[in-house]
Amino acid sequence: MGLIQLNCSFFMGNPLTQKLFSLVMETQLATGLEEYFQCGLCNKPATSPKLLECLHTFCAGCLERESNGSDVTCPICEMVTKKGLSSLPDNIFVSNLQNCVRKQHQILESAEQRCASCEENTSAESVCLECDKVLCNKCLHTHQVLMPDHKKHVETLGTLRKLNSDEFLKILRRSKDLLCSSHENQTISLYCRTCSMWLCVLCALLEHKDHDCTPVRKQINLLKSELQETLAAIVTKQEEFVESQSQLEQLVDDMNRDKYKLEDLIKARVQAALQKVQEEELRLLNELQVLHSSKTQKLQVSLNSIENVLKRMEVSKNVVSQLLRYATEQEILKLQGTIKSALTELQEEKPMDVHVDSTIIDFQECCKFPEKMLGNVMITRLKHESTLDGKSSLPRCRIAVHCNKEVGESSKCNFNKRKCYAAPETSKKLCVKEEPSSCPNDDSTAGPSSHQQSCTPSIECVTVITDSNRQEQVPMFMDTVVIVREDGAGDAIWRESGAEMPSGGQDGLQQSTEETLVFFNLETTGLENDCDIVQMSAVSGEKIFNKYILPSKPISERAFAINGFQVLDGVLYLRGEPLQASSLQDTLEAFLHFLQSLASPLIIGHNIWRFDAPILLRVLQELSMKDQFDSCITGFLDTLFLANVVVPRSEVSSYRQKELVKVFLKKCYNAHNAVEDAKSLQELYSVLKFTPEQKKSSQFSFSQLECHVSLRPLLKKKIIFSQLAGKLAEQGVGFEKLQSTHQQDGEEGLKNFLRSLGHIEPSYIRLSWFFSK
């Protein structure tokens, strides 16, 4: 039959696989080709690589250890492959590439190789790539005589040793004539669509005579076109999934943030209730004291009166007794009037009727407390905001505080057409201002953020009531309102007010009095984070800082093509003009003095999170100046993050600074000159329209930057990915924290720690493997 076995030669000679191989090489050059061969579980070169339906590749042994049943679940994307381990296809693409790279390693590592043809064991000098044989000069001459068509495929071992992996494999991936496995000396030239088989001419005549056959190159081109069309659709779909992922991550962040806010609200409510209970305790104790004092005073008066009567009776009894026993008749006649009068008064005395005033102090309890006296926590569906590009964005939850508007009051909120929303039987209201209705086509609001406008009311301000009864007006913007009933019988109610974030904006450089905006840019010797700085510039209003630095590392050709810097005979040139350069130490000290002359500087740059800031951090650490710099600034702001938030993708072809300046400032400028980049960024920032919250979300601190830089070894080894690294850095989690967590509690500790931060992906498995290693 015409079906042939794929081998390394076929795989490297097939035009379709050449295209796939080129794509692989382009993506792997930065990190090394060997990383493409690594198993996603053990992070070692895959042995007996198996290909899952999700296209992830793992060692057969690793999959066998991870497998729990007949189906195979991908450890990375969790897609289930409905096949047993024995039925999984071998990834011959990876295997063949490994063989080719292994062949290069053998050539590089072996200082001397022996001829594969002669019996004299002569040292080999050349290799025939068609026959895959190393040959000495004598055998090579014979080989070229017998097979003259192989002459063009001969390379010397010395030449091959000088090539890198990419160049070496480019030689191996040339097209070759493929021989039919059924008919000797017949090349593959046809493809049978009926049987899905590669054929030679004899196969087509003898066994596929009436089948639908086409030239092999035509079929390969068709397959390439189909793959390209499918790939284009997948790339488009990938953008949608990335957007969805970003929205979900934002929703998780919002939920986590709102959870903490709700916790604070509930704790504050409990504290307020406890304070109220304590106040009631004092009131009742005071009332008890007053009633007790009044009651005891009255009783004490009555008690004193009775005691006095008893004293009189006692003395009367003694006097009369002695009188009757010892007095003479003359003494009795003389005292009888006084004694008789006293005894008569005593006879008229009546004891107090205690039952007449038998009142006691008692405590009347109120009705028992409701089971959920402080409220309930509920979940409700949020409204989605529509944008001009047809996509929907998730609203951001905000926690409302109480307005000091009592339900029972008859007065109305009549300022600026306000409405008061309240849940039934609540004692507090939330005042909402109705803004004039707006339309997306209103030219007065056109701008980068005009797609965020809404015709729905928005929360303008509410009154915060503190424990000390101090009222504070706080401007707030919400799309979800939380109202907590305060009569002990209510719930925490989520209302869909429909309010959106305001489009906001800044006319000119409207900066707060607490910070000074400093627009910053670097030019370097390369595009990696370990390159040297050749120009450092900063602009703040009319103040300009600009210094050139003589680098210690050579300037790469790609960097020279971009920024025009080069070093000749120890002199720094910019597009042919010599420059006066300073040392890195002097430049950083001058920049620090520049920043110290400003009030609370905020460093602003475009793509500063990934490039400029890490380089600045590295050189500051090398010169022991990081602490001085950190204490001087308030933080960083990346306008690339800000532009992604406020500028619709439909308005620009990319988010590069040059493109944004062209669209919003309607001009071109001398890009990749640090001082010109900083000046244009200052102008661009002044016209972008954004809210304070959007600005804050684009900022990061020095500590967050250090955390992100510390995670780069994990990114480089593909232990974690960029989105997780960014989230961890934002939460203040760096390499050392992850390592110490693993040292204390192992893999389970990493799992619990990451999940406590809201990260549920199985990255803890790779992290545990990495730290264990």
DASUL-V256432 format. One record per helix or strand of 3 or more residues. SS is the DSSP state (hx for helix, st for strand). FROM is the first residue (numbers start at 1). TO is the last residue. If there is no record, write none. Layout:
# DASUL-V256432
ss->SS from->FROM to->TO
ss->SS from->FROM to->TO
This chain:
# DASUL-V256432
ss->hx from->8 to->13
ss->hx from->15 to->28
ss->hx from->33 to->37
ss->st from->49 to->51
ss->st from->57 to->59
ss->hx from->60 to->66
ss->hx from->85 to->87
ss->hx from->92 to->109
ss->st from->126 to->128
ss->st from->133 to->135
ss->hx from->137 to->146
ss->hx from->148 to->153
ss->st from->154 to->156
ss->hx from->157 to->161
ss->hx from->165 to->172
ss->st from->190 to->192
ss->st from->197 to->199
ss->hx from->201 to->206
ss->st from->213 to->215
ss->hx from->216 to->326
ss->hx from->329 to->348
ss->hx from->354 to->357
ss->st from->384 to->386
ss->st from->392 to->394
ss->st from->403 to->406
ss->st from->418 to->421
ss->st from->428 to->433
ss->hx from->443 to->445
ss->hx from->450 to->452
ss->st from->461 to->465
ss->st from->471 to->475
ss->st from->481 to->484
ss->st from->492 to->495
ss->st from->516 to->524
ss->st from->533 to->540
ss->st from->543 to->549
ss->hx from->557 to->563
ss->st from->565 to->568
ss->st from->571 to->574
ss->hx from->584 to->596
ss->st from->601 to->605
ss->hx from->608 to->622
ss->hx from->626 to->632
ss->st from->633 to->638
ss->hx from->639 to->646
ss->hx from->649 to->651
ss->hx from->657 to->664
ss->hx from->674 to->687
ss->hx from->692 to->697
ss->hx from->702 to->710
ss->hx from->712 to->716
ss->hx from->722 to->730
ss->hx from->735 to->756
ss->hx from->763 to->772
